[in-house]
């Protein structure tokens, strides 16, 4: 086992160490900075968990894995560079790092575990690389200062509660690569408009619950079922539905007191009258058939 020391607030890891072991510096309140030698390839679970005084750490490009809860509740960290060597960020790795304001995840990372950045309340921006195919469960939940995020074309799935409680998130673009969005993914966000592309066929329940700033929304794909999708969206005025939504649960528009228009494709009003509550039938508007441009 490696012998770890702290001198004048600096964590000392012996040269030749390959793994910073479980709980190596856990709850070391006096720890302010750490120099990690180039020999280290893995930061193990809870290695720096609850080191609230830690303000500076340089991760060398020899590290390939950041373990579960490795930096959880390191509230003093304000910025962090994850090197291009890292391929895996495990669950809860940076959970409740409330001082982090920005973070770039390199293209080398292919897996981000559950709740890896949950509760990073100071995080205003984050870059997700093209190497990520799934945004994991609660990955960015309660990142209250996050204003916008770009989802790359590599992502096929947005997991449950991924951005839940991101109360400053006003803008997000969902690419055509996405086919599934799980329940509560955008619960209590500040989104003002949203477009769910035609590629998405699976949408979980209560996706936009209490998104009280949401005014316009488009669900363009042949989604199997809408369940409580806009429940509590009190500012929602206009919804556009694609041609083939198979089932619309009766609570999909609960609390949508500002709803004025439900746009549907041409010749689809009868189709949607069979699926929408009767009190919404007067809001249905058929969109005109798009004219093909002459070459």
N, C-alpha and C positions, 0 to 999 in steps of 0.2 A: 504494500500500500504506500502510495506517495505521501510524503510528509509536507503538509501545507502550513505556511506561516503567514502572519500579518505583522508587518513592521511599519509603524507610522501611518497606518491606514491603507497600506499597499499590500495586496495579496500576492504572495510569492509561491509560484508553482515550480517545482524542480525541473531543470532541463532534462530532457529524455522522457518526460511524462507523456503517455499517449492518450490516456483517458482521465479527465477530471471527474472523480468518482461521485457517486451518490452522496448528497448532503455535505459535500466537501467544505463549503462555506455557509451553509444554511443558517439564517438568522444571525449572521455576524454583523451586528449593528455598527461596529467600528470600521468595517471595510468600506473604503472610498474608491479605490481603483484596483485594477488587476492587470498584470502583464502576463499574457498566455504565450508560452514558448511555441515555436514552429513544429515541435514534435507532436503536439496535441492533435488528435483526429476526431475526438468525440467529447462533447460536454454532456455528462450524464444527467439523469433525472435529479431535479431539485438541487443541483450543484450550487446555485447562488440564490435559491429561493428565500424571499423575505429579507434580502440585504438592502434595506431601505436607504442606507447611506451611500450605496454604490452609485457614483455619478459618471464614471468613465471605465470603459472596457474596450480593448481592441481584440477582435477575434481574428486570428491569423488564417491565411488561405489554405492551411493544412486541415482545418476542421470540416468534416462532412456531415455531422449530425449534431443537432441541438436537442437535448432530451426533454422529456416531459417535466413541466414546471421548472425548467432550468433557471429561468429568471423571473418567475412569478412574484409579483408584488415588489419588484425592484423599482420603487416609486421615484427614486432619485435620478434614474436614467432619462436623459432628455433626447438623445439621438443615438443611433446605433447603425453601424455598417455591417451587414451580413455578407461575408465574402462569397465569391463565385464558386467556391469549392463545396459549399453546403448544399446537400440534396434533400435533406429531411428536417422539417421543423415539427417536433412532436406536440401532442396535445398540451394546452395550457402553458406553453413555453414562455410566453410574455404576458400572460393574463394579469390584469390589474397593474400594469406598468403605467401608472397614471401620468408620469412626467414626459413620456415619449410624445413628441409632436410630429415627427415625420419618420418614414421608414421606407427603404427600398428593398424589395425582395429580389434577389438575383435570378437569372434565367436557369441557373443550375438546380434550383429547388423544384422538385416534382411533387412533393407531398407536404401539405400543411395540416396538422392534426386539429382535432376538435378544440374550439375555444382558444386557439393559439394566441389571439390578440384581443380576446374578450375583456371589456372593461378598461381598455386603454383610452381613458376619457380625454386626454390631451391631444390625441392623434388627429391632425387636421387633413392629412393626405397620405395616401399609400399607393404604391405601384405594384400591381399584380403581374407577374411575368407570363410570357406565352407558354411556359412549361407546365402551367397548372391547368388541369382538366376539370377538377371539382373544387368549388369553394365550400369548405367543410361546415359541419354543424356548428353554429354559434361562433364562427371564426372571428367576426367583427362585432358581435353583439355588444350593445351599450358603449360603443365608441362615440360618445355624445358630441364630440367636436368635429367628426368627419363630415366634410361638406360635399365632396364628390369623389367618385371612384370610377376608374375605367376598367371594364371587364374585357380581357383579351379574347380573341376569336378561338382560342384553344379550349375555353371553358364550355363544357356540355351540361353541367349540373350546378345549380345553386341550392345548397342544402338548407335544412330547417333552421330558422332563426339566424341565418347568416349575418344579416344586417339589422336584426331586431333591436329597437331602442336607439338607433342612430338618429337622434332627434334633430341634428343639424344637416342631415343628408338631403339635399334639395334636388340633386341631379344624378341620374345613373342611366347608362346606355347598355341595354342587353343585346349582345350580338346574335347573329343568326346561327351560331354554333350551339347555342343553348337549346336543349330539348325538354328539360325538366327543372321546375322550381318548386321546392318543398314548402311545407306549411310555415307560416309566420315569418318568412324570409325578410319582409320589409315592414313588419309590425311597428307602428309608432314612429315612422320616419317622416321627414319634412318634405317629401317629394311633392312637386306641384303638377307634374305630368309624367306619364309612363307609357311606353310602347312595349308590349310583349309580342315578339315577332312570330311569324307563321310557323317557325320550326318548333315552337314549344307546344307539346301535346299533353303534358302533365303539369297541373298546378295544384299545390297543396291548399289546405283550408286556411281561411283568414289571412291571406297573403298581405293585404294592405290594411289590416285592422287598425282603426283609429289614426289613419294618415289624414289628419284633419285639414291639411293644406292642399291635398290632391284635388285638382280641378278637371283634368282631362285624362282619360285612359283608353288605350286601345289593346284589345285582346284579339289578335289576328289569326291565330292558328286553330286547328280542329281539336280543341281541348276536350277531354272526355267529360269533365265535370267542374263547375264553378261552385265552391262551397264557402259562403261567408266572405267572398273575395273583397268586397268593399264595405264590409260592416263597420259603421262608425265614421265613414268618410263624409263628414258633414258639409264639405265645400265642393264635393264632386258635382259637376254640371253636365259634362258630356262624356258618354262612353261609346266607343266604336267596337262592334263585335264582328268577327270574321264569319265565314260561311258555314262552318261545321261544328260549332260547339254543341255537344250532344245532350248535356244536362245542366240546368241552372238551379241550384238549391234555392229554396224560398227565402233564406236569410242573406242571400248574396248582396242585396242592396239595403239591408237594414240600416236605418239612421241616415240614409242619403237624402237629407231634407232639401238639398239644393239641386237635385237631379232634374234636368230639363229635357235632355235628348239622349235617346239610345239609337245610334246609327247602326243600320244593318245593311248587308248587301242587297242589290236589286233583286226583287222577287222573293225575298226571304222574310217578309214581315209575318206571314202566316206561320212559317216555321218557328219563329221566335215567340209568337203569341202562344204557342203550345208549350213553351218552356219558361216564359216569364210570368210572374204574378199578374192577375187581371188589372190591378190598379196601375200597372206600368205600361199597359198596351197603348195608351194615348201618347206616350213619349217616343214610340217607335217611328223612326224616319228611315225610309229606304234611300240609300245612296244611288245616284245615277250610275249607269254602266259607263266605265271608262272607255273613251274612244281611243282606238289604236291609231297611233300617228302614222301618216303616210310617208313612205320612204321616197 
